[in-house]
Amino acid sequence: MTRELLLDASGVAKNYGAVAALSNASLAVGAGEIHALMGANGAGKSTLVKILTGAVKHDTGQILIRGKTHRVNSPAEARRSGLVSVYQEPAIIPDLEVADNLRLTETPIEPFRHWVSELGVNDLDLRETARNLPLAVLRVLDLARALAIEPDVLLLDEMTAALPADLAEKVLDVVRRQGTTSRAVIFISHRFLEISALCDRATVLRDGATVGVVDIEEGVEERIVELMLGPAADGPEQPASRTTTPISEQTSAARPRLTVSKLGAGTKLQDVSFELRVGEVLGVVALEGQGQDELFETLSGFRRPSSGTISIDGTEQRFGHPADAIRAGLVYVPSNRVDALLMQRSVRENIALPFCAGSWGPIDMTREAERVGKAIDRLQIDTRAQGQVQRLSGGNQQKVTIARWIATGVDTLLCFDPTRGIDIRTKRQIYALLKELAAHGSSVLVYTSELQEVQLVCDRVVVIFGGRVVDVFPADAADEPTLMRAAYGLPRLAATVAGQPDHAPA
């Protein structure tokens, strides 16, 4: 079937000093098409989207919209030309009310309300300050704002990466409906299930250039991975094994590092109890708004508990500030990399930050340089853009947030959705690192929104529903259907798990 070309970009290039973010990118999308844009982190996907939507100016290349040359200087001009993007991080000013954010982009209110409802967010108060809303809701509002102006081409950058399963399914349903109109959607996702279910074709970028365009059909995943990784790669890196001793035997006999008892905080975290053992990777699974945000905020010292206790190595702790948690050995890696990094500083400065925080007197620069260098090598961080961390890909930025604690030494790592919006190869590198840290005696608590990846990294999994732990599974029993039932508060099926859980919820 011949489609009218809505967007035709060819030979697009963009350099940041010596770093080529794009060298020869091309993308053609027709009316009524849902088109995947794929590639590993650093391949140039986000840069291309920013160029198409006017946030960044390209150096060379041609962009046509409905056959006419398209070169805009701002996202506002792009919107008027019919191109709108929803980026990985919500483009919403946090200190303004929702209504004020809508006025800034001249968004019509009634269509916005319609799409907010379609996307599963009810009873939204437009007078609410954006900062008070959860990240998942902000992402939905960003999408509703884009849909409200009826763009010819809608660009979605990892739209479902920060969403719980229920909201993600509503988003995917809305995207499917867009594909039945005369408009088009460019869909960026690292989830092959979403690509297979939604998209007609995929354009694959590698090292800033388009390396292939493929039709989405059965078995296309292997071809896409081959294009993304290049001829020298055999496929996605597999997680490193810890030891020859079965994981269940390692962790069952280990002493508790972190003990949480009847912990409550805010209105959502009600009564959570669990133990994180020495040398263990313990997963946390929950749908949006079940208390997982409050749990990690409380453990990392950003929020004070309203009830319950936190103990480390048998000693009860009270945190009034994140610095108290760090001193006690609990360090935090958030899903939003911007919250953790000094984006305009270098890789070295970001990793070395804990060496100077809270200390007086001269810093041992030789020791600092040695540890920072080892951390960079260990995590395989791309340091070509030495000037600023903000010029690294999202995957490399997340590696930097972990590397700072590797450099200083870590007892207990708290990771909140650490692989959100990261390509499959970098995900597996981070998972392998977390397992390696546990193998050397550290303890890791990790929340992930990607249920199918729980078994790649975790020894055990706790499921939270309604602010309480409702079940605990050994990793080998934590398949996606089982976790989903528990996350929705449904009882486990008798045949799904062999043996009894480590913890029987009250």
N, C-alpha and C positions, 0 to 999 in steps of 0.2 A: 504494500500500500504506500502510495506517495503522499508524504505529509508536507504541508507548507512549512518552510523553514522560518521559525521565529527568531532563532539565534544562530549566528554563524561566526565563530571566532577562529582565527587562524594565525599561526606564527607569533603568538603573544609572548613577549619576553619582559622580565623585570629583574633588575640587579639592585642589591643593597651593598654598595661598595664592591668588595671582592667576591661577595656571595651572590650567586645567581639563583634567585628564588624561582624564576621561570626562564626557560631558554627557548622553547619552541612548542608552546601549548596550543592545541586546537580543540574545539568543541562545537558540535552542530546538533541542534535540538529542534524537533518539529512539533507542530501543533498536535495536541492530544497525546503527547508522549511524556512518560515518566522515565527520565534518563539518569542513570547512576554515574557519578563522578568518583573514581576510586584511585587509590594509591597509598603507599605507606606514608607515615608522618614525615614531613619534609619534602614530599613529592611535589608540592606546589598547589594543592587543592584549594586551601583557604586563600592563598594569594590570588589565584585566578578568580575566585568568587568576589574578592574585594575589588579587583580590577573591573569586573563586569558590572558591579553595583556602585562604582564611583568612589569607593572609600580609598582606593590606591590608584595612581596613574601608571599605566604601562609605558615601557620605553619604546618598544616596537611592536608591530603586528596590526591586524585589522579586525574590528568587531562590527558586525552588521546585525541590525535588528529589523526584521521584516524587509531585508534587502537594502537598508539605508545605513550608512556609516554611523557608528555609535561611539562617541567619546565624551564622557561626562566628567564633571569635576567634583561631584558630590553625590551622596546617596539620595538627596532630594531630587536632583536632576535625573538620576536613574529611575526613581519611582515614577516620575512624570513620563519617562520613556517606556515604562511597562516592566521594569526589572526590580524585584524586591528580594532581599535576602534575610533569612533568619540565621544569625551566626551561632557559633558554639556557646558564647557567653551572651546573655540577654543584653540587647542594646537599649536598656531602660535606665534612666537616671534614678538611683536608689533613694535620694532625699526628696524626690517629688512625689506627689500623689499620682495614682494611676491616671486620673483625668488629665492632669497637667502633661504627663507623658504623651497622651493621645493628642492633645492640642499641638504639641511640638511637631508632630508628624502629620498634622491635619487629617487625622483618622476619623472617619464618620462613626458616630457613636452607635447607632442602631445596628449596622452590619457587624461592628465589633462585638456587641452584646450577643448577637446571633451566633457568631463563631465561637465565642467563649463558651456558650452553652453547648454547642455541638461538640466541643473538645472536652467536655466533662467537668468544667469548673462552674459550680453553681453558687449563687448568692454572693457574687463579687461586689464589693463596695468600691466604687470608683474614687471615693475620698480616702481610701487606704493608702498609706505611704508605702511605696514599692519595697523599701528596705524590710518591711515587716512580713513580706510574703515569702514562702518557700521558693527555692530555686526552680523546682518543677513547675510551680504555678507561673513564675515569671517567664519561663520558656513558652508555656501555653499562651500567655498574654502576648508575647512577641509574635507568635504565629498567627493568633487571631487578628492582631493589628495589621499584619501583612496581607492576610486573606481579605480583610475588610475593604481594601482599595482595589481588589480584583486585578492583580497584575497579569500581564501576558506570560511572564516567566517568573516562577517562584523558585528561589534557590534555598535549599534546606541543608545546613551544615551540621551533621550529627544531631538531628532534631530529637531523636528518642534516647540519646545517650544518658541523659540525667533524669529520665522519666520512669516511674514505676510501671509495672506491666499494664495496669488498667488504663492509665492515661496514654501510654505508648500505643495501645491498640486503637484508641479513639483517633489519635493523630494519624496512624496508618490508614484508617478508614477514610478520613478526610482527604488524604493524599490520593487514595485510589479514585475518589470521586472527581478530583481535579483532572485525572487522566482521561475522563470521559467527556471533557469539555474541549473547546478550541484553544485552551491554554496549555502550558507545559510546566513541568516540575523537574528541576535538577536536584537530585537526591544524593547527598554524601552520607555514607554510613560504612562502618567496618563490620556490620552484621550481615553475613551472607543470607540468612533467612529472610531478612527484610528486603534485600536486593532481589532475591528470587521471587518473592511474593508480590513485589510492587512494580519492578522496572521492566521496560521493553529492551533497552540497550544499556551498555556501560562503556564509558570512555575511561581508559586507565592512564594515569600519569606516573612517570618514574623520573626522578632527578630533574624535575622541572619541564619535562617534555611529554607529549602524548605518544604512547608506545603501542596503542591498540584500541580499537572499537569493536566490541563483541555483542552479539545478540544474547539475551538472557534465555537460556534453555537448560534442560537437565544436564548436570555435569559440568556447567561452565565455571564453577568455582575453581577448579584446578587450573584452568586456562588463565583466569584472572590473577590467581596467586603467582603463577609463572611470570606473567607480565609485570606485576608489581615488584617482584623480587629480582627479576633479571636472570640472565642465563647462568650466572655463577652460583645462584642459590638453588639448593635442593628443595626448599620449601620452608614453612614456618619452623622456627627453632623450637625444639621440644624442651620442656622444663627439665632441669638437671635433677637427677635422683639424689636423695639425701644420703642414705646409707643403705646397706643391705638388710638392716633390721627393719621389719615391718613398722610402718608409722604408728599403728595402733599400739604396738608394744612399747615404742619409744615414749609416747605421751601418757599412756595410762599409768605408768609408774612414776612419772615426773611430779615433783612438788609444785604447788600453785605459785605462780609469780604474781598474778593479779587476781584478787578475790573481790567480786562485786556482790553485795548482799542487800536485797530489798531496796534497790536504788530508785529514787523518784526525783524528777526535775520538771519544772514547768507544768503544763497541763496534759502532756502526752506520755511522758515516761512515768509509769505508775509503780511498778514493783518488779525490777529486773535483778535476777541473781544468776551468776555463772562464775566459773573459774577458768582462767587462762594459765596454762601450765608452762613451765620452763621448756624451751625447745619446741613449742607448738605454734602452728598457724591455725587460729580459731576464726571461722567465718561467721558473719552476722548477715542474716537475710531478713528483709521486711519490705512490704509495700510502702508507698509514700505516706508519711505522716503517722507512722506507728511508734515513734519515739526514738528511732535510730539516730537522728540528728542530735537530739538532746543527750543521748547516751555518750556520743563521742565528744560533744562540747563539754560535758561534765567531767569526763575522764581526762580531758586535756586542759582543764582549768579555765575554760572560757565561760562556764556557767556553774553556779553553785547548786548543789543538790538540795532538794526540799526534804528528803528522807533517805535513810539507808546509809551504808558505809562503803568505803573503798579502802582496800588493804593491799599493800605491796610487800611481798615476802613476810607476810604475817603481821605487819605493822599498819595500824589504821592511819590513813592520811586525810588531811583537809586542805583543799586547794582554794586559795582566794584569787589566784592569778595563774596564767599559763606558765610563768616562770617557776611557780611552786611545783607544777606537774613535771616540768623538765628536770628540776633538781632531784625529784623523786624517781626519775628514770623513765617517765612516760613522754614520748615525743609524738607529734601529730603531723600527718601528711594529708592535707585536705584534697577534695576532688577539684576545687577551683584553684588552679595553680597561681592565679593572680593574687590570691589572698596570702600566699606563702612566700612570694618572691619579690625582690627589688628589681622590677622589670627593666629599669634603665641602667642597672649595674651589670658587671661582668659575671661570667660563670664562676670564676675564682672567688670574687667578693661574696657572692651568694652562698657558696658552699662554706666559706670561711667564717660566715657571720657568727656562729656559736662560739668561735674561739675568742671573740672580743666582747660578746654580750655578757654583761654583769660582772666583768672582771676589771681589776685595776692593775696598773703597772705595764711594763713593756710586754709585747707579744713575741713569742718565739717564732719568728718568721720562717726559719728553716724547717721547724717541726710542722708548722702550718702548711707550708708549700708541699712538703713531702706527703702529708695526709690528704690534702686536697688533690694532688696529682694521682695518688693511688685510687681515690674514690672516682675520679673522672675515668681512669682506665678500667676500673672494675665495672662501671655501669655503661661503658662504651658511649660516653656523651660526646656529641658532635660539637666541637669548640671552634669551628671556623668563624663563627660570628662572635669573636671575643669581645666586641664592643658592648653589646647589650643582650641580656637574656631574652628580651622581648622578640628578638629576631630568630630565636631557635624555634623549631617545630614544637607542637604541644607535647609530643612524647619526650623530647629532650628536656623540655622545661620540667616535666614531672620527674624525670631522672634526677635533675638538680635538687628538687625538694627532698628526695630520698638521700642523695649523696651527702648533703650537709650533715645528716645524722650518722651516716656510715663513717664519715671522716672523723667525727668526734667520739664515736662509740655509742652503741645503742643497747639498752636493756629490753625495753618494751616499745614496739612501734605500733601506733594507732593509725591505720590507713582507711580513709573514708572514700570509697569508690576510686581508688588510685589510678585505674586504667580507663576512666571515662574519656571517650573521644580519642583513643589511642589505637594505632594500627595493630594488627594481630601479632606481628613480629616483636614489636616493642612490648606489648602485653606479656608475651611469653618470657621475654627477658626480665621484666619486673617480677613476674610470678616466680621465675627461677631464683631471682635474688632473694625474695622473701623466704623461700624454702631454704636457701643457703644460710641466711641469717639465723633461722630457727635451728638448723643443723649444728651451728656453732654456739648455741645456748641462748640466743635472743628469743623473745616471745613476740608474736605478731597477732594483733586483732584487726581483721579486715572486713569492712562492709563492702559488698559488691551488688550492683543492680543487675548484673548479668548472670542469671542463675545457671546457665549452661557451662560457666567457667569455674564454678565453685569447686568442682572435683579436681581441677588442675592445680590448685594451690593449697587447699585447706585439709587439715587433719580431722577436724570436727566442725559442725555448723550449729549455731543456735538460731532459732527463728523467733522473731518478735512480732506479736500481734496485739493491738490495743494496749501498747505500753508494757507488755509482759512477755517473758519467755514462755512460748507455748510448746516448744519441742526442741530436742537436741538430737542430731544425727551424726554417726560416723561418716566420714567423707564418702566411703564406698556405697553408702545407701542414699546419698544426697543427690539423686538425679533430679532433673528439672520438674517433672510432674509431681514428685513427692514434695519438693520444696514449695511449689506453687500452692498445693493443697494446704500445707501448713501455714503459708503466708496469708492465706485467706481465712485462717482460723478454723479450717475443716479438720476433723480427726484423721489420723493416718490410717491407711488401709492395712489390714492385718498382715498381708503378704508382702508389703513393700519393704520392710526392714527385718533383717535377721537379728534376733536378739533384742535386748531392751536398750532404751536410750541411756546415755550417761547421766541424764538429769530428768527426773519426772516432775513436770510443772505442777504447781498446786492448782 
